[in-house]
Amino acid sequence: MPVDPVIASILDLLAQAGTVPLSSVTPEQARLGMRAMTVDVRDPATLAPVREAVDLVVPGPAGDLPARLYRPEVDGAVPTVVFFHGGGFVMGDLETHDDQTRLLCSQAGAAVLSINYRLAPENPFPAAYDDCLAATIWAVEQVGQFGRDPSRVAVAGDSAGGNLAAAVALGARDAGVALQGQLLIYPGTDFREDGGDHPSRLENAEGLFLTAEDMRWFGDAYTQGRSTLHPRASVLLEPNLSGVAPAVIGTAEYDPLRDEGNAYAKALTDAGVEVRHTEFAGLIHGFYGLGLLVPAAAAAVAALNSEFKDLLG
């Protein structure tokens, strides 16, 4: 189907504004730009209701990591979801994704622990992965502080965070840490320089928010050309996916990352992993944060969060 008409109008406005390519700015300028498009224009009255949101620190391999715990308006024990924000491994923080984590907490009925992992290029792979894996293992060990149900701990993330959630699910399996599920929202799964066999990278390379040039910039910052084939960066290249936590995966029709996200869903399924995968027609990369502007995006977000809630029991 065509690009959702509301999204098309937003893309037209961005084109008219003459958005500066990420490759032409510094990482710090890119971070400020992301905050300007999220935090600075956010109306607090639109945030999903949660019982509480508490800032804390989580021990990481290179020092304490800022984190935020959201608890839902639910009495008793609930699942705990460790959340990793998107932003191409270069941008994003607790604040840029505060709306998304609150919505996940509210709609999935889960305690959500959002992690501020180290960013590239100052901290290239595997820094972010190491931080997220350490935070997840710690959350499993300390689950009594969070959702209070030790049998239901999961991971989730959007875009770069989806990549990290997928990688952490693999790392947790290897460490003998049981996870209940993983929510992968338009994840990047393949850092090979040639892009692998993913036509969506060419079909959706320009004019759809995330561009091919942006992806190269993010990839260069994260891997610095050293680890593109490592299966904790390119999770699609992991030779053994069996025994990984069940997955809910959402991809978008007009996303350069569509095909590699779809391929990862198929690879997990072929390995005997339970997968609930939806490719959302008419939507673009970033739809998980567009619910207030785009009714179709709001419906997709609600569907993913509901499916994840069901998976977590």
The 8 nearest C-alpha neighbors of each residue, nearest first, counted from 0:
[[1, 281, 280, 2, 3, 252, 282, 253],
 [2, 0, 281, 3, 4, 280, 282, 253],
 [3, 1, 281, 4, 7, 282, 0, 6],
 [2, 4, 281, 6, 5, 7, 1, 282],
 [5, 3, 7, 6, 2, 8, 1, 281],
 [6, 4, 8, 7, 3, 293, 9, 292],
 [5, 7, 9, 3, 8, 4, 10, 293],
 [8, 6, 4, 10, 5, 9, 3, 2],
 [7, 9, 11, 5, 6, 10, 4, 12],
 [10, 8, 6, 12, 11, 7, 13, 5],
 [9, 11, 13, 7, 12, 8, 14, 6],
 [12, 10, 8, 14, 9, 13, 7, 15],
 [13, 11, 15, 9, 14, 10, 16, 8],
 [14, 12, 16, 10, 11, 15, 18, 9],
 [13, 15, 11, 17, 16, 12, 10, 18],
 [16, 14, 12, 17, 13, 11, 18, 10],
 [17, 15, 13, 14, 18, 12, 11, 19],
 [18, 16, 14, 15, 19, 13, 12, 20],
 [17, 19, 16, 13, 20, 14, 15, 21],
 [18, 20, 17, 21, 23, 24, 22, 16],
 [21, 19, 22, 23, 18, 213, 24, 212],
 [20, 22, 23, 24, 213, 19, 29, 216],
 [21, 23, 20, 24, 216, 213, 212, 25],
 [22, 24, 21, 20, 25, 19, 29, 216],
 [25, 23, 21, 22, 28, 29, 26, 20],
 [24, 26, 28, 27, 29, 23, 22, 21],
 [27, 25, 29, 28, 30, 89, 24, 90],
 [26, 28, 30, 29, 25, 31, 24, 90],
 [29, 27, 31, 25, 30, 26, 24, 32],
 [30, 28, 32, 26, 27, 31, 33, 25],
 [31, 29, 90, 27, 33, 32, 28, 26],
 [30, 32, 28, 34, 29, 33, 35, 27],
 [33, 31, 29, 35, 30, 34, 28, 36],
 [32, 34, 30, 36, 35, 31, 29, 37],
 [35, 33, 37, 38, 31, 36, 32, 95],
 [34, 36, 39, 32, 33, 37, 38, 31],
 [37, 35, 33, 34, 40, 32, 39, 38],
 [38, 36, 34, 35, 95, 39, 40, 41],
 [37, 39, 34, 41, 95, 40, 35, 94],
 [38, 40, 35, 37, 41, 34, 36, 42],
 [41, 39, 38, 37, 36, 42, 35, 34],
 [42, 40, 38, 39, 37, 43, 45, 36],
 [41, 43, 44, 45, 40, 46, 39, 38],
 [44, 42, 45, 46, 41, 98, 47, 40],
 [43, 45, 42, 46, 47, 41, 48, 98],
 [46, 44, 43, 42, 47, 41, 291, 98],
 [47, 45, 43, 44, 98, 48, 101, 42],
 [46, 48, 102, 101, 45, 105, 49, 98],
 [49, 47, 46, 105, 50, 101, 102, 72],
 [50, 48, 71, 51, 72, 70, 105, 101],
 [49, 51, 72, 71, 70, 48, 52, 69],
 [52, 50, 70, 49, 69, 53, 71, 68],
 [53, 51, 69, 68, 67, 70, 54, 50],
 [52, 54, 68, 67, 51, 55, 69, 66],
 [55, 53, 67, 66, 68, 52, 56, 65],
 [56, 54, 66, 67, 65, 53, 57, 68],
 [57, 55, 65, 64, 66, 63, 58, 54],
 [56, 58, 64, 63, 59, 134, 65, 66],
 [59, 57, 63, 64, 62, 56, 134, 60],
 [58, 60, 62, 63, 130, 61, 133, 64],
 [59, 61, 62, 130, 133, 129, 58, 63],
 [62, 60, 59, 63, 130, 58, 126, 64],
 [63, 61, 59, 60, 58, 64, 57, 130],
 [62, 64, 58, 59, 57, 56, 65, 61],
 [63, 65, 57, 56, 59, 115, 58, 66],
 [66, 64, 56, 115, 55, 57, 114, 63],
 [67, 65, 114, 55, 56, 113, 115, 54],
 [66, 68, 54, 113, 53, 112, 55, 69],
 [67, 69, 112, 53, 52, 111, 54, 113],
 [70, 68, 52, 111, 110, 51, 112, 104],
 [69, 71, 110, 51, 50, 49, 68, 52],
 [72, 70, 49, 50, 73, 105, 104, 108],
 [71, 73, 50, 49, 70, 74, 105, 108],
 [74, 72, 71, 75, 108, 77, 70, 50],
 [75, 73, 72, 76, 77, 71, 70, 50],
 [76, 74, 77, 73, 147, 146, 148, 72],
 [75, 77, 147, 148, 146, 74, 78, 73],
 [78, 76, 146, 109, 148, 147, 75, 79],
 [79, 77, 151, 109, 146, 152, 148, 110],
 [78, 80, 110, 152, 146, 109, 111, 153],
 [81, 79, 153, 111, 154, 152, 82, 112],
 [80, 82, 154, 112, 111, 113, 155, 153],
 [81, 83, 113, 155, 156, 154, 112, 80],
 [84, 82, 160, 156, 114, 113, 155, 85],
 [85, 83, 160, 156, 157, 96, 91, 82],
 [86, 84, 160, 159, 158, 157, 87, 91],
 [87, 85, 90, 91, 88, 89, 159, 84],
 [86, 88, 159, 217, 89, 85, 90, 158],
 [89, 87, 86, 118, 119, 159, 90, 221],
 [90, 88, 119, 118, 87, 86, 26, 120],
 [91, 89, 86, 30, 88, 87, 29, 118],
 [90, 92, 86, 95, 85, 84, 30, 33],
 [93, 91, 94, 95, 115, 96, 84, 90],
 [92, 94, 96, 95, 97, 115, 113, 114],
 [93, 95, 97, 96, 92, 38, 91, 34],
 [96, 94, 92, 38, 37, 91, 97, 93],
 [95, 97, 99, 94, 98, 93, 100, 84],
 [96, 98, 94, 100, 99, 95, 93, 101],
 [99, 97, 101, 96, 100, 46, 102, 47],
 [98, 100, 102, 96, 101, 97, 103, 288],
 [101, 99, 103, 97, 102, 98, 104, 96],
 [102, 100, 104, 98, 99, 103, 47, 97],
 [101, 103, 105, 99, 47, 100, 104, 106],
 [104, 102, 100, 106, 101, 105, 107, 304],
 [105, 103, 101, 109, 102, 108, 107, 71],
 [104, 106, 102, 108, 103, 71, 107, 49],
 [105, 107, 103, 108, 104, 102, 304, 305],
 [108, 106, 308, 304, 109, 103, 104, 105],
 [107, 109, 105, 104, 106, 71, 73, 308],
 [110, 108, 78, 104, 107, 77, 79, 111],
 [109, 111, 70, 79, 146, 69, 104, 80],
 [110, 112, 80, 69, 68, 104, 79, 81],
 [111, 113, 68, 81, 67, 82, 80, 69],
 [114, 112, 82, 67, 66, 81, 83, 111],
 [115, 113, 66, 83, 116, 82, 112, 65],
 [116, 114, 65, 92, 66, 64, 93, 117],
 [115, 117, 127, 130, 114, 118, 64, 131],
 [118, 116, 127, 122, 126, 115, 119, 130],
 [117, 119, 89, 122, 88, 116, 121, 120],
 [120, 118, 122, 121, 123, 89, 221, 220],
 [119, 121, 220, 123, 122, 221, 118, 89],
 [122, 120, 119, 123, 118, 117, 220, 89],
 [121, 123, 119, 120, 118, 126, 117, 124],
 [124, 122, 221, 119, 120, 222, 126, 125],
 [125, 123, 126, 222, 221, 127, 122, 128],
 [124, 126, 128, 127, 129, 123, 232, 122],
 [127, 125, 124, 129, 128, 122, 123, 130],
 [128, 126, 130, 117, 116, 129, 125, 131],
 [127, 129, 131, 125, 130, 126, 163, 132],
 [128, 130, 126, 132, 127, 131, 125, 133],
 [131, 129, 127, 133, 128, 59, 132, 116],
 [132, 130, 134, 128, 133, 129, 135, 127],
 [131, 133, 135, 167, 129, 134, 130, 128],
 [134, 132, 130, 136, 131, 135, 59, 129],
 [135, 133, 131, 137, 132, 136, 138, 130],
 [136, 134, 138, 132, 137, 133, 131, 139],
 [135, 137, 139, 133, 138, 134, 132, 140],
 [138, 136, 140, 134, 135, 139, 141, 133],
 [139, 137, 141, 135, 140, 142, 136, 134],
 [140, 138, 136, 142, 137, 141, 135, 152],
 [139, 141, 137, 138, 142, 136, 143, 149],
 [142, 140, 138, 143, 139, 144, 137, 145],
 [141, 143, 139, 145, 144, 138, 147, 140],
 [142, 144, 147, 141, 145, 146, 148, 149],
 [145, 143, 142, 141, 147, 146, 138, 140],
 [144, 146, 142, 147, 143, 110, 79, 141],
 [145, 147, 77, 79, 78, 110, 148, 76],
 [148, 146, 143, 76, 145, 142, 149, 144],
 [147, 149, 76, 150, 146, 151, 77, 78],
 [150, 148, 151, 142, 147, 152, 139, 143],
 [151, 149, 148, 152, 179, 78, 178, 177],
 [150, 152, 78, 179, 149, 148, 79, 153],
 [153, 151, 79, 178, 179, 78, 80, 150],
 [154, 152, 80, 180, 179, 178, 181, 81],
 [155, 153, 81, 181, 80, 164, 82, 182],
 [156, 154, 182, 82, 164, 181, 183, 81],
 [157, 155, 160, 161, 83, 82, 84, 183],
 [156, 158, 161, 184, 160, 85, 84, 159],
 [157, 159, 186, 161, 85, 160, 185, 187],
 [160, 158, 85, 162, 87, 161, 88, 157],
 [159, 161, 156, 83, 85, 157, 84, 163],
 [162, 160, 156, 186, 157, 183, 158, 164],
 [161, 163, 159, 186, 165, 187, 160, 164],
 [162, 164, 160, 166, 161, 165, 167, 128],
 [165, 163, 161, 167, 155, 166, 162, 154],
 [166, 164, 168, 162, 163, 167, 161, 169],
 [165, 167, 163, 231, 169, 168, 164, 162],
 [168, 166, 170, 164, 132, 169, 165, 171],
 [167, 169, 165, 171, 166, 170, 164, 172],
 [170, 168, 166, 172, 167, 171, 243, 173],
 [169, 171, 167, 173, 172, 168, 174, 166],
 [172, 170, 176, 174, 168, 173, 169, 167],
 [173, 171, 175, 169, 170, 174, 176, 243],
 [172, 174, 170, 171, 175, 169, 176, 168],
 [175, 173, 171, 172, 176, 170, 169, 177],
 [174, 176, 172, 173, 171, 177, 170, 178],
 [177, 175, 171, 174, 172, 178, 136, 173],
 [178, 176, 175, 172, 179, 171, 244, 152],
 [179, 177, 153, 152, 180, 244, 176, 151],
 [180, 178, 153, 151, 152, 244, 311, 177],
 [181, 179, 245, 153, 244, 246, 178, 154],
 [180, 182, 246, 154, 155, 153, 183, 247],
 [183, 181, 155, 247, 246, 248, 154, 184],
 [184, 182, 161, 248, 156, 186, 155, 247],
 [183, 185, 157, 249, 186, 161, 248, 158],
 [186, 184, 250, 158, 249, 260, 157, 183],
 [187, 185, 161, 158, 162, 184, 260, 183],
 [186, 188, 162, 158, 256, 189, 159, 260],
 [187, 189, 233, 234, 235, 259, 162, 186],
 [188, 190, 233, 191, 235, 187, 259, 234],
 [191, 189, 227, 233, 192, 194, 188, 228],
 [190, 192, 194, 227, 193, 189, 195, 228],
 [191, 193, 194, 190, 227, 195, 215, 224],
 [192, 194, 191, 195, 196, 190, 197, 189],
 [195, 193, 191, 192, 196, 197, 190, 189],
 [194, 196, 193, 197, 191, 189, 192, 190],
 [195, 197, 198, 194, 193, 259, 258, 200],
 [196, 198, 258, 199, 195, 200, 259, 194],
 [199, 197, 200, 201, 202, 196, 258, 255],
 [200, 198, 202, 255, 201, 197, 203, 258],
 [199, 201, 255, 198, 204, 203, 202, 197],
 [200, 202, 204, 199, 203, 198, 255, 211],
 [201, 203, 199, 200, 204, 198, 255, 253],
 [204, 202, 255, 201, 199, 200, 205, 254],
 [203, 205, 211, 210, 201, 200, 202, 255],
 [206, 204, 210, 207, 203, 211, 209, 208],
 [205, 207, 208, 210, 10, 204, 14, 203],
 [206, 208, 205, 209, 283, 203, 210, 10],
 [207, 209, 206, 210, 284, 10, 283, 205],
 [210, 208, 207, 213, 284, 211, 255, 214],
 [211, 209, 204, 205, 213, 212, 208, 214],
 [210, 212, 204, 214, 213, 215, 200, 205],
 [211, 213, 215, 210, 214, 216, 22, 20],
 [214, 212, 216, 210, 211, 215, 21, 217],
 [213, 215, 211, 217, 212, 216, 218, 210],
 [214, 216, 218, 212, 213, 217, 219, 211],
 [217, 215, 213, 219, 214, 218, 22, 220],
 [216, 218, 214, 220, 87, 215, 219, 221],
 [219, 217, 215, 221, 220, 216, 222, 214],
 [220, 218, 223, 216, 217, 222, 221, 215],
 [219, 221, 120, 217, 218, 223, 119, 222],
 [222, 220, 123, 218, 119, 219, 124, 223],
 [221, 223, 224, 124, 226, 219, 225, 123],
 [224, 222, 219, 225, 220, 221, 123, 218],
 [225, 223, 222, 226, 219, 227, 218, 221],
 [226, 224, 223, 222, 227, 228, 124, 229],
 [227, 225, 229, 228, 222, 224, 232, 124],
 [226, 228, 190, 191, 229, 225, 222, 233],
 [229, 227, 226, 233, 230, 191, 190, 236],
 [228, 230, 226, 232, 231, 227, 233, 236],
 [231, 229, 234, 237, 233, 236, 232, 228],
 [232, 230, 166, 234, 229, 233, 128, 237],
 [231, 233, 230, 229, 234, 227, 190, 166],
 [234, 232, 189, 230, 188, 190, 235, 236],
 [233, 235, 230, 188, 236, 237, 231, 232],
 [234, 236, 188, 233, 237, 263, 189, 230],
 [235, 237, 234, 230, 233, 238, 228, 189],
 [236, 238, 230, 234, 235, 239, 240, 233],
 [239, 237, 236, 240, 230, 235, 234, 241],
 [240, 238, 237, 241, 270, 242, 236, 243],
 [241, 239, 270, 243, 267, 242, 237, 238],
 [242, 240, 270, 243, 239, 271, 272, 267],
 [241, 243, 240, 244, 272, 172, 271, 270],
 [242, 244, 241, 172, 240, 169, 168, 245],
 [243, 245, 180, 178, 179, 246, 181, 168],
 [246, 244, 180, 273, 272, 274, 181, 243],
 [247, 245, 181, 274, 180, 182, 248, 275],
 [246, 248, 275, 182, 276, 274, 307, 183],
 [249, 247, 276, 183, 184, 182, 246, 275],
 [248, 250, 184, 277, 185, 276, 278, 183],
 [249, 251, 185, 278, 257, 279, 260, 277],
 [252, 250, 279, 282, 278, 254, 283, 253],
 [251, 253, 280, 254, 282, 281, 279, 278],
 [254, 252, 283, 251, 282, 203, 281, 255],
 [253, 255, 284, 283, 257, 256, 251, 252],
 [254, 256, 200, 199, 203, 257, 204, 253],
 [257, 255, 254, 259, 258, 187, 260, 200],
 [258, 256, 254, 260, 255, 250, 259, 251],
 [257, 259, 261, 197, 260, 256, 199, 262],
 [258, 260, 262, 261, 256, 257, 188, 263],
 [261, 259, 263, 257, 262, 258, 186, 256],
 [260, 262, 258, 264, 259, 263, 257, 265],
 [263, 261, 259, 265, 260, 264, 258, 266],
 [262, 264, 266, 260, 265, 261, 235, 259],
 [263, 265, 261, 267, 262, 266, 268, 260],
 [266, 264, 268, 262, 263, 267, 269, 261],
 [267, 265, 263, 269, 268, 264, 262, 270],
 [266, 268, 270, 272, 264, 265, 269, 263],
 [267, 269, 265, 272, 271, 270, 266, 274],
 [268, 270, 266, 271, 267, 265, 272, 264],
 [271, 269, 267, 241, 268, 272, 240, 266],
 [270, 272, 268, 269, 241, 273, 267, 242],
 [273, 271, 268, 267, 270, 245, 274, 241],
 [272, 274, 245, 268, 246, 271, 275, 267],
 [275, 273, 246, 245, 247, 276, 268, 272],
 [276, 274, 247, 248, 246, 277, 273, 306],
 [275, 277, 248, 247, 249, 274, 264, 278],
 [276, 278, 249, 279, 250, 248, 275, 247],
 [277, 279, 250, 251, 249, 280, 252, 276],
 [280, 278, 251, 252, 277, 282, 250, 281],
 [279, 281, 252, 282, 278, 0, 251, 253],
 [280, 282, 2, 3, 1, 252, 0, 279],
 [283, 281, 251, 280, 252, 253, 279, 3],
 [284, 282, 253, 254, 251, 286, 285, 207],
 [283, 285, 254, 286, 251, 209, 185, 208],
 [284, 286, 287, 288, 283, 289, 158, 208],
 [285, 287, 289, 288, 296, 284, 283, 282],
 [288, 286, 285, 300, 289, 296, 290, 99],
 [287, 289, 286, 290, 285, 99, 98, 291],
 [290, 288, 286, 292, 291, 287, 293, 296],
 [289, 291, 297, 296, 293, 292, 288, 294],
 [290, 292, 289, 293, 297, 294, 288, 45],
 [293, 291, 290, 289, 294, 5, 296, 297],
 [292, 294, 290, 296, 295, 289, 291, 5],
 [295, 293, 297, 296, 290, 298, 292, 291],
 [296, 294, 298, 297, 293, 299, 290, 3],
 [295, 297, 290, 299, 293, 298, 294, 286],
 [298, 296, 290, 294, 300, 295, 299, 301],
 [297, 299, 295, 301, 296, 300, 302, 294],
 [300, 298, 296, 302, 301, 297, 303, 295],
 [301, 299, 297, 303, 302, 298, 287, 304],
 [300, 302, 298, 304, 299, 303, 305, 297],
 [301, 303, 299, 305, 300, 304, 306, 298],
 [304, 302, 306, 300, 305, 301, 307, 299],
 [303, 305, 307, 301, 107, 306, 302, 106],
 [306, 304, 308, 302, 307, 303, 301, 107],
 [307, 305, 303, 309, 308, 304, 302, 310],
 [306, 308, 310, 304, 309, 305, 303, 247],
 [309, 307, 107, 305, 311, 306, 310, 304],
 [308, 310, 312, 306, 307, 311, 305, 107],
 [311, 309, 307, 312, 308, 306, 180, 245],
 [312, 310, 308, 309, 307, 179, 151, 180],
 [311, 309, 310, 308, 151, 78, 307, 179]]
